Amino acid sequence: MGKRERPERPEHPADAAPNVLWRAACWLPAVLLVAGEVFSFLTPPNYNSAPFFSAAPLVAASLLSARATAVAAVIAVVASVDITVHRGSPSTGESVTENVTVLTVSLLALGINRVVRRSDSRLRSARGIAEAAQRAVLPAPPARLDGLRVAARYVAAQADARIGGDLYAVQDTPHGIRLIVGDVRGKGLGAVEAVAVLIGAFREAAEGEPTLDGVALRLERALRREGGRRAGIDQFEGFTTAVLAEVPHGDAPVVRLVNRGHPPPLLAHPDGTVAEVPPGAHALPLGMAELGDSGEGPDRVEEHPFPPGATLLLFTDGVTEARDAAGAFYDPLRRLAGRRFRSPDALLDHLVADVDRHTDGHGDDDMALLAVRRVEHHHPPVPRRTAAATLHNE
C-alpha cells in the first residue's frame, strides 16, 4: 500500500479573515469622534455633539479590545470637556449634563466590553471543543488509499456548528476499502450521540465482518442496543438512512453497495457523464428492521461497475433537499452532468459551492459528502498487513 497522505482541507468560513464590512465597522468609533469635532466646529454653540462622543465608546465596546475601548472612552470625555471649556455654552447646566452623559456612557461601554470579551472567550472555548469532537468522531480520511483517491466534506447548516446528525467514514480492512455515509433522524446532541455510536460500530464491524450485509446488520444491532441504554438516542425517533460501500482490494473494477433508505450515490465518469446508482430493492433505514417482514433479514448486497477514472459520490439529503427561492430542489445528477473534475476534492468543492449558490446561502440541513475515485493506473501491492481504522463533515 502506498503512503497515506493527509488531504488539504478548505478553511472553514468562520476561520477566514474578517470581511470588508467588519473591517470598515472597526473604524466607526474613530469616525464618530471626528464627526463630533467637525459637528461642534460647524454648528452654533447651542448645538451639542454629545451623541457622537457617547456613541463612539459604545460601538468600540462590541467591536474592539478593552484597551481600544478605553482609548475611545477617554478621547470622547476629553473632547466633550474641551469643547465645553473652549467654546462655551448658553447654559452651564446643559454643559454639565452633556459631559456627565458622555462620561456615564463611556463607563458603561467599558463594562459592556468586559462582558462581550468574556462571552467571546467562552464561545472560542466551546468552538474548540466542537472542533475536537469533530476530529474525534469524524477524523479526516487519507487522500490516497490502495488505488483510490478520497475526499470528504461536512457542511453544517447551523452557523459555527462543526458536527451534527450526518456522518461519513472510510476504513481500510482485510475485505476491501469500506465506506459509509449516513443521516441520523433528528437534531441536536441526541443526533450527535447516535453518530458516535454508529461510527464506533462501523469501525469494529467493518474490520471483522466478512460481508457488507454483515456490517449493516451489526449497525442495526448497535442502534437497537444503544437505544435501550441511552435516553438521548431513544428521543430522536431512532433511525438512520445510510449507504455502505465496499471496494475490493486489487484491480476488480467493481463496488458493492448496501442502501438503507438513503439517497442513491452517483457515479461520475472521466468523460463527464454522470449516472445514478439506485438500489435494486428498497430497504428500511437502520434502526427500523423490526418493521420489516423478518426483523433481521439479510441486506441485499449489489455489485456495480466501478471502472478506473470513475468517481463514486455519496452524500446526505442536505444536498438533494436544498431549495432555491422558488422552492425547486437541487438536482446533483443534472448539475454535475457534463463536468470534469481533476480530483475528488475539486468535485466536492464545486458541489458545496453550487449548493450554496442554489440556496443563496440559506441551506437548512447539514451535508456530509464523500467522493472516491479509482486511480486509472494502479499496481496493487504484494500481501499487506491489516490496516488500522481510519475515518472522517466541508
C-alpha positions as CSV (number, residue, x, y, z in Angstrom):
1,M,0.0,0.0,0.0
2,G,1.3,3.4,-0.9
3,K,1.9,6.2,1.6
4,R,-1.2,7.7,3.1
5,E,-1.5,11.4,2.6
6,R,-3.4,14.0,4.6
7,P,-5.9,15.8,2.4
8,E,-5.9,19.6,2.3
9,R,-9.0,20.8,4.0
10,P,-10.6,24.0,2.9
11,E,-10.7,26.7,5.6
12,H,-13.9,26.9,7.4
13,P,-15.8,30.3,6.7
14,A,-15.7,31.1,10.5
15,D,-11.9,30.8,10.4
16,A,-11.5,33.2,7.4
17,A,-10.1,36.7,7.7
18,P,-12.7,39.4,8.6
19,N,-14.6,40.6,5.7
20,V,-14.5,44.1,4.3
21,L,-17.7,45.3,6.1
22,W,-16.4,44.1,9.5
23,R,-13.0,45.9,9.0
24,A,-14.9,49.1,8.0
25,A,-17.0,48.8,11.1
26,C,-13.9,48.8,13.3
27,W,-13.1,52.3,12.1
28,L,-16.6,53.6,13.1
29,P,-15.6,54.7,16.7
30,A,-12.8,56.9,15.2
31,V,-15.2,58.2,12.6
32,L,-17.8,59.2,15.3
33,L,-15.1,61.0,17.3
34,V,-14.0,63.0,14.3
35,A,-17.6,63.7,13.3
36,G,-18.3,65.1,16.8
37,E,-15.4,67.5,16.5
38,V,-16.5,68.6,13.0
39,F,-20.1,69.0,14.1
40,S,-19.1,71.1,17.0
41,F,-16.9,73.3,14.8
42,L,-19.6,73.8,12.1
43,T,-22.6,74.4,14.3
44,P,-23.7,77.2,16.7
45,P,-22.9,76.9,20.5
46,N,-26.5,75.8,21.3
47,Y,-26.0,72.6,19.3
48,N,-24.1,69.8,21.2
49,S,-22.0,66.9,19.9
50,A,-22.6,64.7,22.9
51,P,-24.4,62.0,20.8
52,F,-21.3,61.4,18.6
53,F,-19.0,61.2,21.7
54,S,-21.4,58.9,23.5
55,A,-21.8,56.6,20.6
56,A,-18.1,56.1,19.9
57,P,-17.2,54.1,23.0
58,L,-20.4,52.1,22.8
59,V,-19.6,51.0,19.2
60,A,-16.0,50.2,20.3
61,A,-17.2,48.1,23.1
62,S,-18.7,45.5,20.8
63,L,-16.0,45.6,18.1
64,L,-12.7,46.4,19.7
65,S,-10.4,45.3,22.5
66,A,-10.7,46.6,26.1
67,R,-7.7,48.9,25.5
68,A,-9.1,50.3,22.3
69,T,-12.5,50.8,24.0
70,A,-10.8,52.6,26.9
71,V,-8.9,54.9,24.5
72,A,-12.1,55.7,22.7
73,A,-13.8,56.5,26.0
74,V,-11.0,58.8,27.2
75,I,-10.9,60.7,23.9
76,A,-14.7,61.1,24.0
77,V,-14.7,62.5,27.5
78,V,-11.7,64.8,26.9
79,A,-13.1,66.1,23.6
80,S,-16.5,66.8,25.2
81,V,-15.0,68.7,28.1
82,D,-12.6,70.5,25.8
83,I,-15.4,71.7,23.6
84,T,-17.4,72.9,26.6
85,V,-14.4,74.8,28.1
86,H,-13.1,76.5,24.9
87,R,-16.4,77.0,23.1
88,G,-18.7,77.9,26.0
89,S,-22.4,77.2,26.2
90,P,-25.6,79.2,26.7
91,S,-26.3,77.1,29.8
92,T,-23.8,75.8,32.4
93,G,-26.3,73.2,33.5
94,E,-26.7,72.0,30.0
95,S,-22.9,71.7,29.5
96,V,-22.5,69.7,32.7
97,T,-25.3,67.4,31.7
98,E,-23.6,66.7,28.3
99,N,-20.3,65.9,29.9
100,V,-21.8,63.7,32.5
101,T,-23.7,61.9,29.8
102,V,-20.6,61.2,27.8
103,L,-18.7,60.1,31.0
104,T,-21.5,57.8,32.1
105,V,-21.9,56.2,28.6
106,S,-18.1,55.7,28.4
107,L,-18.1,53.9,31.7
108,L,-21.0,51.7,30.6
109,A,-19.1,50.9,27.4
110,L,-16.1,49.6,29.4
111,G,-18.4,47.3,31.3
112,I,-20.1,46.1,28.2
113,N,-16.8,45.4,26.6
114,R,-15.8,43.3,29.5
115,V,-19.0,41.2,29.2
116,V,-18.5,40.9,25.4
117,R,-14.9,39.7,25.7
118,R,-15.9,37.2,28.4
119,S,-18.6,35.8,26.1
120,D,-16.2,35.7,23.2
121,S,-13.8,33.7,25.3
122,R,-16.5,31.2,26.2
123,L,-17.6,30.9,22.6
124,R,-14.0,30.2,21.5
125,S,-13.7,27.6,24.1
126,A,-17.0,25.9,23.0
127,R,-15.9,26.1,19.4
128,G,-12.6,24.5,20.2
129,I,-14.5,21.7,22.0
130,A,-16.7,21.3,18.9
131,E,-13.7,21.0,16.6
132,A,-12.1,18.4,18.9
133,A,-15.3,16.5,18.9
134,Q,-15.4,16.5,15.1
135,R,-11.9,15.3,14.8
136,A,-12.6,12.5,17.3
137,V,-15.9,11.4,15.8
138,L,-15.2,12.2,12.1
139,P,-11.5,12.3,11.5
140,A,-10.2,13.2,8.1
141,P,-9.7,10.2,5.7
142,P,-6.4,9.7,3.9
143,A,-6.2,11.3,0.5
144,R,-4.9,8.1,-1.1
145,L,-5.8,4.6,-0.1
146,D,-5.0,1.4,-2.1
147,G,-5.6,2.7,-5.6
148,L,-8.3,5.2,-4.5
149,R,-8.3,8.9,-4.1
150,V,-10.6,10.0,-1.3
151,A,-12.2,13.3,-0.3
152,A,-14.8,14.2,2.3
153,R,-16.6,17.3,3.5
154,Y,-19.0,18.1,6.3
155,V,-21.0,21.3,5.9
156,A,-23.2,22.3,8.9
157,A,-26.3,24.3,8.2
158,Q,-26.1,26.0,11.6
159,A,-23.6,28.8,11.8
160,D,-20.4,27.9,13.7
161,A,-21.5,24.3,14.1
162,R,-18.9,21.6,13.4
163,I,-20.8,18.4,13.7
164,G,-24.4,17.3,13.6
165,G,-26.5,14.3,12.6
166,D,-24.8,13.4,9.3
167,L,-21.8,11.1,9.2
168,Y,-19.3,9.5,6.9
169,A,-16.3,7.2,7.4
170,V,-13.7,5.3,5.4
171,Q,-11.8,2.3,6.6
172,D,-9.2,0.0,5.1
173,T,-10.0,-3.6,6.0
174,P,-8.9,-7.1,5.0
175,H,-12.1,-7.3,3.0
176,G,-11.6,-4.1,1.0
177,I,-12.0,-0.4,1.4
178,R,-15.3,0.1,3.2
179,L,-17.3,3.4,3.4
180,I,-20.4,4.7,5.0
181,V,-22.4,7.9,4.5
182,G,-25.5,8.3,6.7
183,D,-28.0,10.7,8.1
184,V,-29.4,10.3,11.6
185,R,-33.0,11.3,12.1
186,G,-33.2,14.2,14.5
187,K,-31.2,17.2,15.6
188,G,-29.0,18.3,18.5
189,L,-27.0,16.3,21.0
190,G,-29.1,13.2,20.6
191,A,-28.2,13.0,16.9
192,V,-24.5,13.6,17.6
193,E,-24.6,10.8,20.2
194,A,-26.2,8.5,17.6
195,V,-23.4,9.4,15.1
196,A,-20.8,8.5,17.7
197,V,-22.5,5.1,18.3
198,L,-22.7,4.4,14.6
199,I,-19.1,5.4,13.8
200,G,-17.9,3.2,16.6
201,A,-19.9,0.2,15.5
202,F,-18.8,0.7,11.9
203,R,-15.1,0.7,12.9
204,E,-15.5,-2.6,14.6
205,A,-17.9,-4.3,12.2
206,A,-16.0,-3.2,9.0
207,E,-12.8,-4.8,10.3
208,G,-14.4,-8.0,11.5
209,E,-17.4,-8.8,9.2
210,P,-16.5,-10.7,6.0
211,T,-19.6,-9.3,4.1
212,L,-21.1,-5.9,3.7
213,D,-24.6,-7.1,4.7
214,G,-23.0,-8.4,7.9
215,V,-21.7,-4.8,8.6
216,A,-25.2,-3.4,8.1
217,L,-26.7,-6.0,10.5
218,R,-24.1,-5.1,13.1
219,L,-25.0,-1.4,12.8
220,E,-28.7,-2.3,13.1
221,R,-28.0,-4.2,16.3
222,A,-25.8,-1.4,17.7
223,L,-28.6,1.2,17.3
224,R,-31.1,-1.2,18.9
225,R,-28.8,-2.0,21.8
226,E,-27.7,1.6,22.5
227,G,-31.2,2.9,22.0
228,G,-32.2,0.8,25.1
229,R,-29.3,2.2,27.1
230,R,-29.3,5.9,26.2
231,A,-32.3,8.1,26.5
232,G,-30.8,10.6,24.0
233,I,-30.9,8.0,21.2
234,D,-34.5,6.9,22.1
235,Q,-35.7,10.5,21.9
236,F,-34.7,11.2,18.3
237,E,-37.1,8.7,16.7
238,G,-34.4,6.1,16.3
239,F,-33.5,5.5,12.7
240,T,-30.7,6.4,10.3
241,T,-30.6,6.3,6.5
242,A,-27.2,5.1,5.2
243,V,-25.3,3.8,2.2
244,L,-22.5,1.3,2.8
245,A,-19.9,0.7,0.1
246,E,-17.1,-1.7,-0.4
247,V,-14.3,-1.5,-3.0
248,P,-12.4,-4.8,-3.1
249,H,-8.6,-4.8,-3.0
250,G,-6.9,-5.3,-6.3
251,D,-7.9,-4.4,-9.8
252,A,-11.5,-5.7,-9.8
253,P,-13.4,-2.7,-11.3
254,V,-16.5,-3.1,-9.1
255,V,-18.1,-1.5,-6.0
256,R,-20.5,-3.3,-3.7
257,L,-23.4,-1.3,-2.1
258,V,-26.0,-1.7,0.6
259,N,-28.6,1.1,0.6
260,R,-30.7,1.5,3.7
261,G,-33.2,4.2,2.7
262,H,-30.6,6.7,1.6
263,P,-30.3,8.9,-1.5
264,P,-28.6,6.8,-4.2
265,P,-24.9,7.5,-4.9
266,L,-23.8,9.0,-8.2
267,L,-21.0,7.6,-10.5
268,A,-19.2,10.3,-12.4
269,H,-17.1,9.1,-15.4
270,P,-14.0,10.7,-16.9
271,D,-15.9,11.8,-20.0
272,G,-18.3,13.9,-17.9
273,T,-21.3,11.5,-17.9
274,V,-22.9,11.0,-14.5
275,A,-25.2,8.1,-13.6
276,E,-27.3,7.4,-10.6
277,V,-26.7,4.1,-8.8
278,P,-30.2,3.3,-7.4
279,P,-30.8,0.2,-5.2
280,G,-32.4,-2.8,-6.9
281,A,-34.7,-3.2,-3.9
282,H,-35.6,-0.6,-1.4
283,A,-34.7,-1.3,2.3
284,L,-35.7,0.3,5.5
285,P,-33.3,2.7,7.3
286,L,-31.1,1.4,10.1
287,G,-33.0,1.1,13.3
288,M,-36.3,0.1,11.7
289,A,-35.6,-3.6,11.0
290,E,-38.4,-4.6,13.4
291,L,-40.9,-3.1,10.9
292,G,-39.8,-5.5,8.2
293,D,-41.1,-9.0,7.5
294,S,-38.3,-10.9,9.1
295,G,-36.9,-8.3,11.6
296,E,-33.3,-9.1,10.9
297,G,-33.4,-10.4,7.4
298,P,-30.2,-10.1,5.3
299,D,-29.5,-7.0,3.3
300,R,-29.1,-7.3,-0.4
301,V,-25.5,-6.5,-1.5
302,E,-25.5,-5.2,-5.0
303,E,-22.4,-5.1,-7.2
304,H,-21.9,-2.3,-9.8
305,P,-19.1,-1.5,-12.3
306,F,-16.5,1.0,-10.9
307,P,-14.1,1.5,-13.8
308,P,-10.7,3.2,-13.5
309,G,-11.0,7.0,-13.6
310,A,-14.6,7.0,-12.3
311,T,-15.7,8.7,-9.1
312,L,-18.2,7.4,-6.7
313,L,-20.1,10.3,-4.9
314,L,-22.1,9.6,-1.8
315,F,-24.0,12.4,0.0
316,T,-26.8,13.0,2.5
317,D,-30.2,14.6,1.8
318,G,-28.9,18.0,2.7
319,V,-27.8,18.1,-1.0
320,T,-30.9,16.8,-2.7
321,E,-33.3,18.7,-0.4
322,A,-31.6,22.0,-0.8
323,R,-34.1,24.5,-2.3
324,D,-33.8,27.8,-4.1
325,A,-36.0,30.8,-3.6
326,A,-38.8,29.3,-5.8
327,G,-38.8,26.0,-3.8
328,A,-37.0,23.9,-6.5
329,F,-34.9,21.1,-5.2
330,Y,-31.2,20.8,-6.1
331,D,-30.5,18.1,-8.6
332,P,-26.9,16.9,-8.4
333,L,-27.3,14.5,-11.3
334,R,-28.3,17.3,-13.7
335,R,-25.9,19.9,-12.2
336,L,-22.9,17.7,-12.4
337,A,-23.6,16.2,-15.8
338,G,-21.0,17.2,-18.5
339,R,-18.5,18.4,-15.9
340,R,-15.0,17.0,-15.4
341,F,-13.0,17.4,-12.2
342,R,-9.3,16.9,-11.7
343,S,-9.8,15.3,-8.3
344,P,-12.4,14.2,-5.8
345,D,-11.6,17.4,-3.7
346,A,-12.3,19.6,-6.7
347,L,-15.6,17.7,-7.2
348,L,-16.7,18.3,-3.6
349,D,-15.5,21.9,-3.6
350,H,-17.7,22.6,-6.7
351,L,-20.7,20.7,-5.3
352,V,-20.6,22.6,-1.9
353,A,-20.3,25.9,-3.7
354,D,-23.1,25.1,-6.2
355,V,-25.5,24.1,-3.5
356,D,-24.7,27.3,-1.6
357,R,-25.5,29.3,-4.8
358,H,-28.7,27.3,-5.3
359,T,-29.9,28.2,-1.8
360,D,-28.4,31.7,-1.8
361,G,-26.6,30.7,1.3
362,H,-29.8,29.7,3.2
363,G,-29.4,25.9,3.4
364,D,-31.3,24.5,6.3
365,D,-29.8,21.0,6.6
366,D,-26.3,19.6,7.1
367,M,-24.4,17.9,4.3
368,A,-22.0,15.0,4.5
369,L,-20.2,14.2,1.3
370,L,-17.7,11.5,0.3
371,A,-16.0,11.2,-3.1
372,V,-13.9,8.2,-4.0
373,R,-12.0,7.9,-7.4
374,R,-10.4,4.8,-8.7
375,V,-6.9,5.6,-10.0
376,E,-6.6,4.7,-13.6
377,H,-3.2,3.1,-13.4
378,H,-2.8,1.3,-10.1
379,H,-0.4,-1.6,-9.3
380,P,-1.7,-3.3,-6.1
381,P,0.9,-4.1,-3.5
382,V,2.0,-7.6,-2.5
383,P,0.4,-9.1,0.6
384,R,-0.1,-6.4,3.2
385,R,-0.8,-6.2,6.9
386,T,-4.3,-5.3,8.2
387,A,-4.6,-1.5,8.3
388,A,-5.9,0.3,11.3
389,A,-9.3,2.0,11.1
390,T,-9.1,5.5,9.5
391,L,-12.2,7.6,9.4
392,H,-13.7,11.1,8.7
393,N,-18.1,16.6,7.5
394,E,-17.0,20.6,4.3
